[in-house]
Amino acid sequence: MMMNMTMRDTKNNSLMDSQFFEILNQRSRFEEAVSYRQSFNLPNYESDIESIKYFLKHGCTNNRFRKRYPEALAAAEKISNYWKKIS
């Protein structure tokens, strides 16, 4: 019985770890996209949750025609969805 519980916990931790590392990769992609030549009109070029929320709410007004906007938007949406899921 205890062995089965341990195996389940290991499975859940593995899934959580892979999602966590995927989100870290998405944060790097977001930072790379928005800091490219610093052409995006943003208060900062970091990937903290407040910056992600700002980008999702206000980013399209001045940045939607920027070269890497679709990439930044996709990464920001994934990060935001993960944040909503875990909080």
C-alpha positions as CSV (number, residue, x, y, z in Angstrom):
1,M,0.0,0.0,0.0
2,M,2.7,2.5,1.0
3,M,4.7,1.7,-2.2
4,N,1.7,2.5,-4.4
5,M,1.3,5.9,-2.7
6,T,4.9,6.6,-3.2
7,M,4.7,5.8,-6.8
8,R,1.7,8.1,-7.3
9,D,3.5,10.9,-5.5
10,T,6.6,10.5,-7.7
11,K,4.4,10.6,-10.8
12,N,2.7,13.8,-9.7
13,N,6.0,15.4,-8.7
14,S,7.5,14.5,-12.0
15,L,4.5,16.0,-13.9
16,M,4.8,19.1,-11.7
17,D,8.5,19.4,-12.2
18,S,8.2,19.2,-16.0
19,Q,5.5,21.8,-16.0
20,F,7.5,24.0,-13.7
21,F,10.6,23.8,-16.0
22,E,8.4,24.4,-19.1
23,I,7.2,27.6,-17.5
24,L,10.8,28.7,-16.7
25,N,11.5,28.1,-20.4
26,Q,8.5,30.2,-21.3
27,R,9.7,33.0,-19.0
28,S,13.0,33.0,-20.8
29,R,11.3,33.1,-24.2
30,F,9.1,36.0,-23.0
31,E,12.1,38.0,-21.8
32,E,14.0,37.3,-25.0
33,A,11.1,38.4,-27.1
34,V,10.2,41.6,-25.3
35,S,13.8,42.7,-24.7
36,Y,14.9,42.2,-28.3
37,R,16.3,45.7,-29.1
38,Q,14.1,46.9,-26.3
39,S,11.6,47.9,-29.0
40,F,8.5,46.9,-26.9
41,N,6.8,49.7,-25.1
42,L,6.7,48.3,-21.5
43,P,7.5,49.5,-18.0
44,N,10.2,46.8,-17.7
45,Y,11.4,43.8,-19.6
46,E,11.2,41.2,-16.8
47,S,9.0,38.1,-16.6
48,D,7.5,38.5,-13.1
49,I,3.8,37.8,-12.8
50,E,2.9,41.6,-12.6
51,S,4.8,42.3,-15.8
52,I,3.0,39.3,-17.5
53,K,-0.4,40.6,-16.4
54,Y,0.5,44.1,-17.6
55,F,1.6,42.8,-21.0
56,L,-1.6,40.7,-21.4
57,K,-3.8,43.7,-20.5
58,H,-1.9,46.6,-22.2
59,G,0.7,45.0,-24.4
60,C,-1.4,44.8,-27.6
61,T,-2.1,48.6,-27.8
62,N,1.4,49.6,-28.6
63,N,3.2,46.4,-29.4
64,R,0.9,44.2,-31.6
65,F,2.9,45.1,-34.7
66,R,6.3,44.4,-33.2
67,K,8.3,41.6,-34.8
68,R,8.2,39.1,-31.9
69,Y,4.8,40.0,-30.4
70,P,3.1,36.7,-31.3
71,E,5.9,34.8,-29.6
72,A,5.8,37.0,-26.5
73,L,2.0,36.8,-26.3
74,A,2.0,33.0,-26.5
75,A,4.6,32.7,-23.7
76,A,2.7,35.2,-21.6
77,E,-0.5,33.3,-21.9
78,K,1.1,30.0,-21.0
79,I,2.7,31.6,-17.9
80,S,-0.5,33.3,-16.9
81,N,-2.5,30.1,-17.3
82,Y,0.0,28.2,-15.2
83,W,-0.1,30.9,-12.5
84,K,-3.9,30.8,-12.4
85,K,-3.8,27.0,-12.1
86,I,-1.4,26.9,-9.1
87,S,-2.6,29.9,-7.2
